Amino acid sequence: MLRTPVLGGSHPESSGLSILVKQTWGALRSHWLRPERSCSLGPCAERSKNNALHSLWKGPASVRGGARQSPINIRWRDSIYDPRLKPLRVSYDAASCLCAWNTGYLFQVEFDDSSEGSGVSGGPLENLYRLKQFHFHWGAVNERGSEHAVDGHVYPAELHLVHWNAVRYPNYQEAVTGEDGLAVLGVFLQLGARHQALQELVRVLPGIKHKDARVAVGPFQPSRLLPACRDYWTYLGSLTTPPLSESVTWMVHRKPIEVAQDQWSGPRRGKSPDDEWPDEASASSSVHVGLDALRTLLFTALGEEEKTMVNNYRPLQPLMNRTVRSSFQATEDSAGS
């Protein structure tokens, strides 16, 4: 369900985190150029020769002086199996999906978090955390794009579903900076089979090409974006964008979801978005759309010099003295999968 996109206007349901980011860092003015990946444990084996960073990461507060920053390189052999970890329980209300928008940093989908009916519990969490939004991180090429790595391996993209602790805090904004305030589910994306739920999201992208553009969507069931295998790693970390608050319990799924090579491709030359993004009934049979479509989005607003939205992932951070726990036991076969 799509409605007319709004350019540059305010939205009453916008994420508190995005507001904090805007207040702290202001508008994006240049293309993100990032290292290949930094290593969380020891010197980096491979680095990009171009070590310049987007202005978002050049401020003095962009390097948080904490002991639990994210993302990290998850070392399979060093993670500890914890049999006390419960299965994750997700219960999302598809009707609570509000809008998709280009934040100037990310492609983000917002949800109504005013009621307790939509969220995640179980695992390392003591209570239900309400779903606030989900967003994606991706690279300019398929060889990199995810924020977390597993034994140094990165994926083309990573999905984050962001939840907040409504038992301890009155609103999302306070939970962002509070102890045990946030819970984030991380899901890797890899090239493979076509993913129908992602297909539905891709159809809205032409309407939010520029920064601050929004389009209403709904209903959308975010549980469809989770892998069938619910094995996960968990550790205490932070947000990966300013204010980099160390308030996050991370739960990173072991298995990725698949997206077809052409599924993230944008409209073909000579075709309008309306021609290329058909209604839901015909979308699955008439045209392949979906990772390159993310790369058609822009960091910049309408009328500004166009800067392609790519490489919007943070470099890996030191693990330091933290422990990564797993809900599953590693075996010789699984360690390589």
ChimeraX attribute file (.defattr): number of C-alpha atoms within 10 A of each C-alpha:
attribute: neighborCount
match mode: 1-to-1
recipient: residues
	/A:1	13
	/A:2	14
	/A:3	13
	/A:4	9
	/A:5	19
	/A:6	16
	/A:7	19
	/A:8	13
	/A:9	10
	/A:10	11
	/A:11	12
	/A:12	6
	/A:13	13
	/A:14	21
	/A:15	18
	/A:16	16
	/A:17	21
	/A:18	19
	/A:19	13
	/A:20	15
	/A:21	18
	/A:22	16
	/A:23	12
	/A:24	14
	/A:25	17
	/A:26	12
	/A:27	17
	/A:28	18
	/A:29	17
	/A:30	17
	/A:31	20
	/A:32	23
	/A:33	17
	/A:34	22
	/A:35	18
	/A:36	20
	/A:37	26
	/A:38	22
	/A:39	20
	/A:40	21
	/A:41	15
	/A:42	8
	/A:43	8
	/A:44	11
	/A:45	9
	/A:46	11
	/A:47	13
	/A:48	12
	/A:49	9
	/A:50	10
	/A:51	10
	/A:52	14
	/A:53	14
	/A:54	16
	/A:55	17
	/A:56	20
	/A:57	16
	/A:58	12
	/A:59	11
	/A:60	7
	/A:61	14
	/A:62	15
	/A:63	13
	/A:64	15
	/A:65	9
	/A:66	12
	/A:67	16
	/A:68	24
	/A:69	24
	/A:70	27
	/A:71	23
	/A:72	25
	/A:73	24
	/A:74	23
	/A:75	16
	/A:76	19
	/A:77	10
	/A:78	11
	/A:79	19
	/A:80	17
	/A:81	15
	/A:82	14
	/A:83	11
	/A:84	10
	/A:85	18
	/A:86	13
	/A:87	14
	/A:88	17
	/A:89	13
	/A:90	18
	/A:91	17
	/A:92	20
	/A:93	19
	/A:94	15
	/A:95	14
	/A:96	22
	/A:97	23
	/A:98	19
	/A:99	25
	/A:100	28
	/A:101	29
	/A:102	27
	/A:103	26
	/A:104	23
	/A:105	27
	/A:106	23
	/A:107	22
	/A:108	23
	/A:109	27
	/A:110	22
	/A:111	26
	/A:112	18
	/A:113	22
	/A:114	13
	/A:115	11
	/A:116	15
	/A:117	15
	/A:118	22
	/A:119	24
	/A:120	25
	/A:121	19
	/A:122	15
	/A:123	18
	/A:124	19
	/A:125	17
	/A:126	11
	/A:127	15
	/A:128	22
	/A:129	27
	/A:130	29
	/A:131	33
	/A:132	26
	/A:133	25
	/A:134	21
	/A:135	19
	/A:136	24
	/A:137	25
	/A:138	28
	/A:139	25
	/A:140	19
	/A:141	14
	/A:142	17
	/A:143	15
	/A:144	20
	/A:145	27
	/A:146	30
	/A:147	30
	/A:148	27
	/A:149	21
	/A:150	14
	/A:151	14
	/A:152	16
	/A:153	14
	/A:154	22
	/A:155	21
	/A:156	21
	/A:157	28
	/A:158	25
	/A:159	24
	/A:160	21
	/A:161	24
	/A:162	23
	/A:163	28
	/A:164	31
	/A:165	27
	/A:166	21
	/A:167	15
	/A:168	15
	/A:169	16
	/A:170	11
	/A:171	16
	/A:172	22
	/A:173	17
	/A:174	17
	/A:175	24
	/A:176	27
	/A:177	19
	/A:178	18
	/A:179	16
	/A:180	19
	/A:181	25
	/A:182	28
	/A:183	31
	/A:184	25
	/A:185	21
	/A:186	26
	/A:187	25
	/A:188	27
	/A:189	26
	/A:190	22
	/A:191	18
	/A:192	13
	/A:193	12
	/A:194	20
	/A:195	17
	/A:196	16
	/A:197	14
	/A:198	20
	/A:199	21
	/A:200	20
	/A:201	15
	/A:202	21
	/A:203	24
	/A:204	23
	/A:205	25
	/A:206	21
	/A:207	21
	/A:208	22
	/A:209	27
	/A:210	28
	/A:211	25
	/A:212	22
	/A:213	22
	/A:214	28
	/A:215	22
	/A:216	19
	/A:217	22
	/A:218	16
	/A:219	14
	/A:220	21
	/A:221	15
	/A:222	20
	/A:223	15
	/A:224	12
	/A:225	18
	/A:226	19
	/A:227	17
	/A:228	11
	/A:229	11
	/A:230	15
	/A:231	17
	/A:232	22
	/A:233	24
	/A:234	24
	/A:235	22
	/A:236	20
	/A:237	26
	/A:238	27
	/A:239	25
	/A:240	19
	/A:241	18
	/A:242	21
	/A:243	20
	/A:244	23
	/A:245	23
	/A:246	24
	/A:247	22
	/A:248	29
	/A:249	22
	/A:250	25
	/A:251	27
	/A:252	24
	/A:253	21
	/A:254	22
	/A:255	18
	/A:256	22
	/A:257	22
	/A:258	17
	/A:259	22
	/A:260	20
	/A:261	18
	/A:262	17
	/A:263	23
	/A:264	23
	/A:265	18
	/A:266	24
	/A:267	21
	/A:268	11
	/A:269	6
	/A:270	8
	/A:271	10
	/A:272	11
	/A:273	16
	/A:274	11
	/A:275	12
	/A:276	19
	/A:277	24
	/A:278	15
	/A:279	14
	/A:280	12
	/A:281	8
	/A:282	10
	/A:283	17
	/A:284	16
	/A:285	9
	/A:286	11
	/A:287	15
	/A:288	19
	/A:289	26
	/A:290	26
	/A:291	27
	/A:292	21
	/A:293	19
	/A:294	25
	/A:295	19
	/A:296	20
	/A:297	26
	/A:298	25
	/A:299	28
	/A:300	25
	/A:301	22
	/A:302	15
	/A:303	7
	/A:304	11
	/A:305	12
	/A:306	16
	/A:307	18
	/A:308	19
	/A:309	28
	/A:310	24
	/A:311	24
	/A:312	24
	/A:313	25
	/A:314	22
	/A:315	21
	/A:316	22
	/A:317	22
	/A:318	19
	/A:319	21
	/A:320	12
	/A:321	8
	/A:322	12
	/A:323	13
	/A:324	21
	/A:325	22
	/A:326	24
	/A:327	25
	/A:328	18
	/A:329	13
	/A:330	15
	/A:331	11
	/A:332	7
	/A:333	7
	/A:334	11
	/A:335	13
	/A:336	9
	/A:337	8
